Amino acid sequence: MTNHPAALSRSAIGREAFETAQTITSDWLRSRAVRQMYQVLPDDCVPAALALARALAGPTLRARTLLAVSRAAPAAEQPALLAEARAVINMIDEAAGQVEVLGLLAGRLSGDAAAEAAQAALARAPEIVGDSERGWRVVSLLAHLPPADRAAAVGLLRGLTDASTRQPALAEAAQFLPEAEQAALRAEALAEARALTDGETRARALAGMLGALPAPERGPAAAEALAAVDAAADPTLWARVVLWTAAALPRDAAATAYPLGLGLPPGEARAEAVGALATAAPEAERRARLAEALTLAAAVEDEWGRVFAVSRLAGALGPDLHAPALAAARAIADTWARADLLTELAGWLPSEQKDLVLTEALAAARACPQPWARARALTGVADQCT
């Protein structure tokens, strides 16, 4: 049963979030706020949201926002809105911005239209200055490119000089090649990653390609990535590699890593490492480790660090750990951070508790002094409502 149906109306809170976003003075923040709320935007707010998007000065922001808001528009209006967004994209001078938004447009189209947008993006991709951005923008285009253009895209990826981007991007790209070529490209990327001499670069490259590797290869690659960095020499980096690899680590590597995580200096890195390992722990050990991880997460001094640490555990916590997780959220002074964590936890609670916690999150969201934070927090609450 819903305890607060009137107070927790998805459309009413979505409207409140949009009205708040309209008061944001920064174009960039206003655009971002509206883009994030398209799923909760009431139908009667769509015309005003489109008008807001069209009034943005920069063509990159304008195109991004048009594409996002168009998702909330009636289906009959979407082709015209996508054509309008395409015309705005043609005005973008900067290569990285144009490639990004063309990729977003390709994802909204199908057939020849999607291919045309992806091909236009690929043509400008070599102009993107940073290897990391260039590499991942190219990877995002592969699903929309015709098979004849995918070899050119892989050629661009092979030209990347940043090793921690090159190997994961090549491994990810393999799935879009003919089946006979996929294994060879993954093997090439994995061999290159293993040959890197710098430990941090090797760890980042190996961890970055885990999702693209066949299941039997993930465990060894994850263990190699973690072994490439030293917990004592750089606790923050080691904890981050644990976060990236924990779900794939072989049991013996995870068992070795757990006490190392507990031995890190107090703070977000320790909570991050212990939390990742606890979430992936064997069933017999998981509850005790999650309780330990939650205690460490709740003790993180930085409030946003505490939000991130507890949020990473939220989906794995059993009912007996919901109360301490909620206590950690309620102890946060920053209203946006408190609203954010309460909203995240509410999504994992049984229905009889969810509305009560969402009501708390809504009060915290409304108390956020900055319009950007208030709009973002209200959007999060609305997204959990029906």
N, C-alpha and C positions, 0 to 999 in steps of 0.2 A: 504494500500500500504506500502511496506517495504522501508524505507528511505535510509538504508545503507546495501544493500544485500551483497556486496562484503566484507565489513569490518566485518559484523556479520555472518560469515560462521561458523556453528557449527563444521564442521570437521577441518577447519583451526585453530580455537581457541582451539579445543581439542588437535590438534597436538602440538600447542604452549605450552599448559599446560603439555603435556607429555614430551616434550623436556626440559622444565623447571624442571620437577620432576627428570629427569635423572641427574641433577646437584646437587641435595640435597645430602649432605655427610652422614647424619644420616640414618642408615638402617630403623629405626622405622618410621621416618618422610617420607622417600622416599616410603616405603611400604604404609603408610597411604594415601599419596597423590595419588599413582597409584590406590589403592583400591577405592578411591572416584570418580575417573574419568572414570570408565569402561563404563558408559553409553554414554560418549562423545568421546571415543577413536576411531579414524578412523581405518578402517580395516587394512590399511597398517602399523599401529603402533602396532598391536596385537603381531606379532612375537617378536618385541623388548621388549614389556611389559612382555611377558612370559619369555624371557631371563633374564630380570631384576628380576622377581620373583624368578627364579631358582637360581640366584646368591646370594640371601639373605642368611646370615649365619645361623640364628636361624630357626629351623623347624616350630615354631608357626607362625612367620612372613611369612615364605615361603609358608606354606599351606594356610594361610589367603589370601595372594596375588594371589596365583594360582587360588583359588576358585573365587575371584573377577574378575580377568582378563579373566578367562575362559568364563564368561558370554558374553564377546565381541567376542569370537572366533566363527567360523562357527559351525553350529549345528553338522556337521559330526565329528568334532574334540573334542566335549565336553566329550563324554564318556571316551576317552583316558586321557583327562586332569583331569577329576574327579578321575579316577583310580590313576593317578600320585599323585594327592593331597592326596588321601587316604594313599598311601605309605609313604608320608611325615608325615602325621598325626601319623602314627605308631612310628615315631621317637621322638615324643614329650614326655618328661618325666613328666612335671608339669601337675597335674590333671586338674587345672582350664583351662589351655590353650588347653589341649586335648579335654575336654568336650565342650568347646566353639566351636572349629573348627569342631568336629564331628557333633555338632548340625547344623552348617552352611552346612556341607556336606549333612546331612539328608534332609535339606530343598531343596537341588538341585536334590535329587533322588526321586524315587517313589517305591511303593510296598515293596517287601522283602528287597531290597537294602537300602531303607530309614529306615526301621525297624531295620536292622542290625546295621547301624551307630548309631541310637538312643539308642539301647540296649547297645552298647559298651560304649557310653557316660554315660548312667545311671549307669553302673557298676563302673565307676570311680568317679561319682559325690560325694559319701560320703567322698572322700579324699579332697575335696575343703575345705579350712580352714574357710573362711568367710561365715557366715549365709546368708547374702544378696546375694552374688554371687552364692552360692550353690543353694539357693532357686529359683532364677530366671533362672539359667541355667536348673534346673530340669523342671520348667514350660515350657521353650522353647522346651523341648523334647517331651512333652505329645502328641502333634499332630501327631508325627511320630511313637510313640510306639504302639505295638499291645495292644489290650484291656487287655490282661492278665498281662501285665507289668505296667499298669497304677496304679493299687492299690499299687504296690511297690513304685512308684514315689510319690504318695500321702503320703505313710508312711514316706518317707524321709522328706517331707514338714512338717508333723506333728512333726517331731523331731527337727525342728528349734527352737532355743531359743530366737532369735531376734524377738520380737513381731511385730515390724513395718514391718517386712518381712513376718512372718509366716501367719498372717491372710489374707493379700492381695494375697499371693501366693496360699493359699488354696481356696480362692474365685475364683481366675482365673482358678485353676485346675478343678473346679467343672464341667465346660462345657465339659470336656473330659471324664466324667464318664457316666455310663448308666443314662438315664433320671430320673429313679426312685430315684437315689442317689444324684442328683445335688442339689436339694433344701435343703436337709439335710446338705450337706457339706457347702453350702453358709451360712445357718443359724448358723451352728457351728462357722464358721469364724467370722460372724457378732457379735454373742454373746460374743465371746472371745475378740473382739476388744472393744466392749462397756464396758467390765469389767476391762479394763486396768486402773490402777489408775494414772499413770503419764500422764499429759495432752498432752505433745508433742508426746509421743509414741501413745496415743489413737488417736490423730489427724492424725498422719502419717498412722496408720493402717486403719482408716476409709476412709481417702481420697484415699489411695492406692487401695482400693477395689471397688471404685465407678463404674468403667467401667465393673466390673463383676457382678454387682447387677441388678436385674430386675428394670425396670424404676420406678415403684411405691416406691421402697425402696431407691432410690438414693437421693431424696430430704431430707428426714429425716436424713440419714447418713451424707450427706454433711453439714447440719446445725449442727449436733452434732460434727463433726470434727472441724468446725470453732469455735464453742462455747468452745471447749476444750483448746484453746489458747487465750492469752490476747494481744490485740493490743498494749496496753501501756507497758506491761512488756517486750515483745520481738517483736518489729515492723517488723523485718525481717522475723521471723518465721510466724507471723500472715499473712503477705503479701504473703508468699509462700503457706500457706494453702488456702488463698483466690484464688490464681492462680489455685490450684488443684481442688477446689470445685465450682468455680463461675458458671460454666455451669449447675450445678445440684442444686444450692441453691434455695430453695423456695423463692417466691417474697418478703415475709416479712423479711426473713433473709438477702437477698441481699440489701433491702432498709435500713436496720439497719447498714449493713457493709459499705455502700458507704460513708457516712459522716466520719466514722472512718478511712477509707482509705485516704480521703482528709486531715484528721488531722494528718497523719503520718509525721515524719520529712522529709524534702526535700531529694530526692534521688531515687535510683532505686526501693527500696521497695515500696515507695508511688506510683511511676509510674506503677509498676507491679500490685499492688492491684487495683488501680483505673482503669487501662486498662482492667484487667480481668473482673471486674464488668461492665464496660461500654460495652464491647463486648457482654456480655450476657444480657444486659438491655432490658426491653420491648421496642417495636418498637417506641412508642411515645417519649421515653426518650433517645433513643440510640444516635441520632445524636449529641445532646448537650453534652452528657457524653463522646462520642468519641472525640469531639473537646477539651473538658477539659483534657481528658487523653492524647491526643497528645501534648498539651501544656506542661504537666508535663513530658512526655517522652522526648520531645525535650530539656528540661531544665536539664536533668540528666548530671552531670558534667563528669563522667567517660565515655569516648567515646564508649567503648564496651558495657557498661551498657546502653547507649543511643541506640545503635544498637539493643540490645535485646528488649528494651522497645518499640521502634517504630515498630520493626518487628512483635511483637505480635499483633499489631493493624492493620497491613497492609491489611489483607484480609477483614476486616470489614469497612475500610474507604470508604466513598462515594467519587465521583469525586470532590466535593467541598473541600475535605480535602487532596487531593493528593498534591497540591502545598505546603502547610506547611510541609507535611511529606518529600517531596523532599528537601525543604529548610533545614530541620534538617539534612538530609543525606549530603547535599553539604557543610554543615558547619563543617563536621568532618575532622580533619587534618590527622589522621592515614589513609594511603591509602588503607590498607586491610579492615579496618572497613568501610570506605566510599564505597569501591567497593561492599562489602557484602550487605550493606543496600540498595544501589542503585539497585543492582541486585534483591533483594527481592521485592522492591517496583515496579520494572519494570514488574514483573510477574502479577501485579494486575492492570496495566494501560491499557487503550484502545490502539489499535494497532498503531494509529498515533503518540502516545507519547512513546510507549515502546522502539522502536529502538533508539530514541534520548537518552533516559536514559541509555539503554544498552551500547551505544557508550561512554557515560561518565564513566560507570562502567568499561568498558574495558580499558580506559585510566588510571583509578585509579589502576586497577589490574596490568597493565604493569609497573606502577611506584612503586610497592611494592619492597622494597630493599631485603627482604629475599626470597630465592627461594621457601621455603615451603609455605609462605604466597602468593607469586605470583602464584604458581601452583594451590593452593586452590581457589584463587579468579578467575583465568582464567577458572577453571572448572565450577564454579558457573555461569559465564557469558555464557559459551558454552552451558550449560544445558538449558538456556532460549532461545537459538537461534534455527533456523531451518536449 
